[in-house]
């Protein structure tokens, strides 16, 4: 039963949620990796959206878990029904996106990534911050109260909004509750391994945009990134250290997964604006990008409270450059209209 639950939350659910808006596009095929990446963002987005009122009003963890499960289940049934009805799976999934290439150079990055996954599963790294984050995950799992206890002493405490808004520890508790696996195992082994794989899918997508139709360069780029990650432990504060040793912590998810994904989103936006600039008769399709900008702001808050200003800042600088390059003010105006999630969570933080 645990294996089926793991496959549902880490494979089927992200895939189904990723299909929520991509099939609306006019592309002949959508890559599996792209669906998978954005499906996980939708999964985090829905989690944080439902989690916020529950944590603010001190509701029990079981009530929150049941609500989130119902939402996930309804969406899964609806999306699965739509897929089966449309019979378009073969048009949506691009098998080529699964690294199946006739190029021996792909052995280089894939072997390094496989080694990192192996080390993440069969070895452990003990981090002092686990005394807080893993304790919060375990406390919610065992006591049915979210952020209701001081993890160092076990006494009851008021909500710490700085940590309470960032719900990744509770997300781990939720996955543990649904799979029957202890939060420490879920966070350190299963969830961490999943995040490592997801991060490399993002870098693979970045490689495809940096080196279009150049398989050798893409493979070398991904291998170089994998090497940097593996040998980047120059201090305990580097992104590489967080990526491989504190993988399940929200700040590591933000630095390793969310920020590269923001760069990927800016690349995609730039590509579409370039096409629109070159062919003025072509209708500019940007609605799915604005939806993703809204969702990724909320998903990022689940990782760390700092996302309230980090995500708008990074996206704002990138979109400002795009606006100047294409000489169109619309992207910047639409982006400013999409900032209400960050503004809302920023106000929440100040009020509480």
C-alpha positions as CSV (number, residue, x, y, z in Angstrom):
1,X,0.0,0.0,0.0
2,X,2.9,2.4,0.8
3,X,4.4,1.8,-2.6
4,X,1.1,2.6,-4.4
5,X,0.7,5.8,-2.3
6,X,4.3,6.8,-3.1
7,X,3.8,6.3,-6.8
8,X,0.5,8.3,-6.7
9,X,2.0,11.3,-4.9
10,X,5.4,11.4,-6.6
11,X,4.5,10.2,-10.1
12,X,0.8,10.1,-11.1
13,X,-0.4,13.2,-9.2
14,X,2.3,15.5,-10.6
15,X,1.8,14.2,-14.1
16,X,-2.0,14.7,-13.9
17,X,-1.7,18.1,-12.4
18,X,0.8,19.1,-15.0
19,X,-1.7,18.3,-17.7
20,X,-4.2,20.7,-16.2
21,X,-3.2,23.6,-18.5
22,X,-0.5,22.4,-20.9
23,X,-2.9,20.5,-23.2
24,X,-4.7,23.8,-23.8
25,X,-1.7,24.9,-25.8
26,X,-1.4,24.3,-29.5
27,X,1.8,22.3,-29.4
28,X,1.8,18.8,-30.9
29,X,3.5,17.3,-28.0
30,X,4.4,18.3,-24.4
31,X,7.4,16.7,-22.9
32,X,6.9,14.4,-19.9
33,X,9.6,16.2,-17.9
34,X,7.9,19.6,-18.4
35,X,4.5,18.2,-17.3
36,X,6.2,16.6,-14.3
37,X,8.0,19.7,-13.2
38,X,5.0,22.0,-13.3
39,X,2.7,19.3,-12.0
40,X,4.8,19.2,-8.8
41,X,4.6,23.0,-8.6
42,X,0.8,22.8,-8.8
43,X,0.9,20.1,-6.1
44,X,2.8,22.5,-3.8
45,X,0.6,25.4,-4.8
46,X,-2.6,23.5,-3.8
47,X,-1.0,22.4,-0.6
48,X,0.0,25.9,0.5
49,X,-3.3,27.4,-0.6
50,X,-5.2,25.0,1.6
51,X,-2.7,24.9,4.4
52,X,-2.7,28.7,4.9
53,X,-6.2,29.1,6.5
54,X,-5.7,25.9,8.5
55,X,-2.5,27.1,10.1
56,X,-3.8,30.6,10.7
57,X,-6.8,29.4,12.6
58,X,-4.9,26.7,14.5
59,X,-6.9,23.8,13.0
60,X,-5.9,20.2,13.5
61,X,-3.5,18.5,11.2
62,X,-6.0,15.6,10.5
63,X,-8.7,18.1,9.3
64,X,-6.1,19.7,7.0
65,X,-5.0,16.3,5.7
66,X,-8.5,15.2,4.9
67,X,-9.3,18.4,3.1
68,X,-6.2,18.3,1.0
69,X,-6.7,14.6,0.2
70,X,-10.3,15.3,-1.0
71,X,-9.0,18.1,-3.3
72,X,-6.2,16.0,-4.7
73,X,-8.6,13.1,-5.3
74,X,-11.3,15.2,-7.0
75,X,-8.7,16.7,-9.3
76,X,-7.1,13.4,-10.1
77,X,-10.4,11.7,-11.0
78,X,-11.4,14.7,-13.2
79,X,-8.0,14.9,-15.0
80,X,-7.7,11.2,-15.4
81,X,-11.2,11.0,-16.9
82,X,-10.4,13.8,-19.3
83,X,-7.2,12.1,-20.5
84,X,-9.0,8.8,-21.0
85,X,-11.9,10.6,-22.8
86,X,-9.6,12.5,-25.2
87,X,-7.2,9.6,-25.9
88,X,-4.4,12.1,-26.4
89,X,-1.8,10.6,-24.2
90,X,0.4,9.6,-27.1
91,X,0.3,13.2,-28.4
92,X,1.2,14.7,-25.1
93,X,4.1,12.6,-23.9
94,X,7.3,12.9,-25.7
95,X,9.4,9.8,-25.0
96,X,12.5,11.6,-26.2
97,X,12.3,13.8,-23.2
98,X,13.2,10.9,-20.9
99,X,16.9,11.2,-21.8
100,X,16.6,8.3,-24.2
101,X,19.2,9.6,-26.8
102,X,21.5,7.8,-29.2
103,X,24.4,9.7,-27.8
104,X,26.9,8.0,-25.5
105,X,27.7,11.3,-23.8
106,X,24.4,11.0,-21.8
107,X,26.1,8.2,-19.8
108,X,28.3,11.0,-18.3
109,X,25.6,13.1,-16.5
110,X,23.2,10.1,-15.9
111,X,25.9,8.1,-14.1
112,X,26.7,11.1,-11.8
113,X,23.0,11.7,-11.1
114,X,22.5,8.0,-10.4
115,X,25.4,8.0,-7.9
116,X,24.0,11.0,-6.1
117,X,20.6,9.3,-5.9
118,X,22.2,6.2,-4.5
119,X,24.1,8.1,-1.9
120,X,20.9,10.0,-0.9
121,X,19.0,6.7,-0.5
122,X,21.6,4.5,1.3
123,X,23.6,7.0,3.2
124,X,22.7,9.8,5.6
125,X,23.9,13.3,6.6
126,X,23.0,14.6,10.0
127,X,22.2,18.3,10.1
128,X,21.5,20.4,13.2
129,X,18.5,22.1,11.6
130,X,16.7,18.7,11.6
131,X,16.3,19.3,15.3
132,X,13.7,21.9,14.3
133,X,12.3,20.9,10.9
134,X,12.1,17.1,11.3
135,X,10.8,17.6,14.9
136,X,8.0,19.8,13.5
137,X,7.1,17.2,10.9
138,X,7.1,14.4,13.5
139,X,5.2,16.5,16.0
140,X,2.4,17.2,13.5
141,X,2.3,13.6,12.5
142,X,2.2,12.3,16.2
143,X,0.2,15.0,18.0
144,X,-2.2,16.3,15.3
145,X,-1.2,19.9,15.9
146,X,0.8,21.9,13.4
147,X,3.5,24.2,14.8
148,X,1.9,23.9,18.2
149,X,5.0,22.8,20.1
150,X,8.5,24.1,20.6
151,X,10.6,21.4,19.0
152,X,13.6,21.8,21.3
153,X,11.7,21.5,24.6
154,X,8.3,20.0,23.6
155,X,6.3,22.8,25.4
156,X,3.3,24.3,23.7
157,X,3.9,27.6,21.9
158,X,2.1,30.3,19.8
159,X,2.4,30.2,16.0
160,X,5.8,31.4,14.7
161,X,4.7,33.0,11.4
162,X,8.2,33.0,10.0
163,X,8.3,29.2,10.1
164,X,4.6,28.5,10.1
165,X,3.9,30.0,6.6
166,X,6.6,27.8,5.1
167,X,4.8,24.5,5.2
168,X,7.3,22.0,3.7
169,X,7.7,20.2,7.1
170,X,3.9,19.8,7.2
171,X,3.8,18.6,3.6
172,X,6.3,15.9,4.6
173,X,4.0,15.1,7.6
174,X,1.1,14.8,5.1
175,X,2.9,12.5,2.8
176,X,3.9,10.4,5.8
177,X,0.3,10.2,7.0
178,X,-0.9,9.2,3.5
179,X,1.8,6.5,3.0
180,X,2.3,5.2,6.5
181,X,6.0,6.1,6.4
182,X,7.7,7.9,9.3
183,X,8.4,11.6,8.6
184,X,12.2,11.1,9.1
185,X,12.3,8.4,6.5
186,X,10.0,10.4,4.2
187,X,12.0,13.6,4.5
188,X,15.5,12.2,4.4
189,X,15.1,9.4,1.9
190,X,11.9,9.5,-0.3
191,X,11.1,13.2,-0.6
192,X,14.8,14.1,-0.9
193,X,15.5,11.6,-3.6
194,X,12.4,12.9,-5.5
195,X,13.6,16.5,-5.2
196,X,17.1,15.7,-6.5
197,X,15.5,14.1,-9.6
198,X,13.1,17.0,-10.1
199,X,16.0,19.5,-9.9
200,X,17.9,17.7,-12.6
201,X,14.8,17.7,-14.8
202,X,14.8,21.5,-14.5
203,X,18.5,21.7,-15.5
204,X,17.8,19.4,-18.4
205,X,15.1,21.8,-19.6
206,X,17.5,24.7,-19.2
207,X,20.1,22.8,-21.2
208,X,17.6,22.3,-24.0
209,X,17.0,26.1,-24.2
210,X,20.7,27.1,-23.9
211,X,21.8,24.5,-26.5
212,X,18.9,23.9,-28.9
213,X,19.3,20.8,-31.0
214,X,22.8,20.2,-29.7
215,X,22.8,16.9,-27.9
216,X,26.5,16.8,-27.0
217,X,26.4,20.3,-25.5
218,X,23.2,19.5,-23.5
219,X,24.8,16.3,-22.1
220,X,28.0,18.1,-21.2
221,X,26.1,21.0,-19.5
222,X,24.1,18.6,-17.4
223,X,27.2,16.6,-16.5
224,X,29.0,19.8,-15.5
225,X,26.1,20.9,-13.3
226,X,26.1,17.5,-11.7
227,X,29.8,17.7,-11.0
228,X,29.4,21.2,-9.5
229,X,26.7,19.9,-7.2
230,X,28.8,17.0,-6.1
231,X,32.0,18.9,-5.4
232,X,30.4,22.2,-4.3
233,X,30.7,21.6,-0.5
234,X,33.3,24.3,0.0
235,X,31.4,25.6,3.0
236,X,28.2,24.6,4.8
237,X,26.4,27.5,3.3
238,X,26.7,26.8,-0.5
239,X,23.7,25.9,-2.6
240,X,25.4,22.5,-3.4
241,X,25.7,21.7,0.3
242,X,22.0,22.4,0.8
243,X,21.0,20.5,-2.3
244,X,22.6,17.2,-1.4
245,X,22.7,17.3,2.4
246,X,19.6,19.3,3.4
247,X,17.5,18.4,0.4
248,X,14.1,18.2,2.1
249,X,14.4,21.6,3.9
250,X,12.4,24.4,2.4
251,X,15.3,26.7,1.9
252,X,17.1,24.0,-0.1
253,X,14.0,23.4,-2.2
254,X,13.9,27.2,-2.9
255,X,17.5,27.5,-3.9
256,X,17.9,24.3,-5.8
257,X,14.5,23.8,-7.5
258,X,12.4,27.0,-7.4
259,X,15.1,29.5,-8.5
260,X,16.3,27.5,-11.6
261,X,12.6,27.0,-12.4
262,X,12.1,30.8,-12.4
263,X,15.0,31.1,-14.9
264,X,13.4,28.5,-17.0
265,X,10.2,30.4,-17.0
266,X,11.9,33.6,-18.0
267,X,13.6,31.7,-20.9
268,X,10.3,30.4,-22.1
269,X,8.7,33.9,-21.9
270,X,11.6,35.4,-23.8
271,X,11.3,32.8,-26.6
272,X,7.6,33.5,-27.0
273,X,8.2,37.3,-27.1
274,X,10.9,36.8,-29.7
275,X,8.5,34.8,-31.9
276,X,5.8,37.4,-31.5
277,X,8.3,40.2,-32.3
278,X,9.5,38.4,-35.5
279,X,6.0,37.5,-36.7
280,X,3.6,40.3,-35.8
281,X,0.7,38.4,-37.3
282,X,1.2,35.6,-34.8
283,X,-1.1,35.7,-31.7
284,X,0.8,36.0,-28.5
285,X,-0.2,33.2,-26.1
286,X,1.0,34.1,-22.5
287,X,-2.0,33.2,-20.3
288,X,-0.4,29.9,-19.1
289,X,2.8,31.8,-18.1
290,X,0.9,34.3,-16.0
291,X,-0.9,31.4,-14.3
292,X,2.4,29.7,-13.6
293,X,3.8,33.0,-12.2
294,X,0.9,33.2,-9.7
295,X,1.2,29.5,-8.8
296,X,5.0,29.5,-8.3
297,X,4.8,32.5,-5.9
298,X,2.5,30.5,-3.6
299,X,4.4,27.3,-4.1
300,X,7.7,29.1,-3.2
301,X,6.1,30.5,0.1
302,X,5.7,26.8,1.1
303,X,9.5,26.5,0.9
304,X,10.5,29.7,2.7
305,X,9.0,33.0,3.9
306,X,11.8,34.8,2.0
307,X,10.0,33.9,-1.2
308,X,7.6,36.7,-0.5
309,X,10.2,39.1,-1.9
310,X,12.8,36.9,-3.6
311,X,10.5,35.5,-6.3
312,X,9.0,38.9,-7.4
313,X,12.5,40.4,-7.3
314,X,14.0,37.8,-9.6
315,X,11.1,37.6,-11.9
316,X,10.7,41.4,-12.0
317,X,14.3,42.0,-13.0
318,X,14.0,39.3,-15.7
319,X,10.7,40.6,-17.1
320,X,12.0,44.2,-17.1
321,X,14.9,43.1,-19.3
322,X,12.5,41.3,-21.6
323,X,10.3,44.3,-21.7
324,X,13.2,46.6,-22.7
325,X,14.4,44.1,-25.3
326,X,11.1,43.5,-27.1
327,X,10.0,47.1,-26.5
328,X,6.6,46.1,-25.3
329,X,5.2,47.3,-21.9
330,X,2.5,44.7,-21.6
331,X,4.6,42.0,-20.0
332,X,5.7,44.2,-17.2
333,X,2.1,45.5,-16.6
334,X,0.7,41.9,-16.6
335,X,3.5,40.8,-14.2
336,X,2.7,43.6,-11.7
337,X,-1.0,42.4,-11.8
338,X,0.2,38.9,-10.9
339,X,2.0,39.9,-7.7
340,X,-1.0,39.8,-5.5
341,X,0.0,36.4,-3.9
342,X,3.3,37.7,-2.7
343,X,1.6,40.9,-1.5
344,X,-1.0,38.9,0.4
345,X,1.5,36.6,2.1
346,X,3.7,39.6,2.9
347,X,0.8,41.4,4.6
348,X,0.0,38.1,6.5
349,X,3.6,38.0,7.7
350,X,3.5,41.6,9.0
351,X,0.1,41.2,10.7
352,X,1.0,38.0,12.5
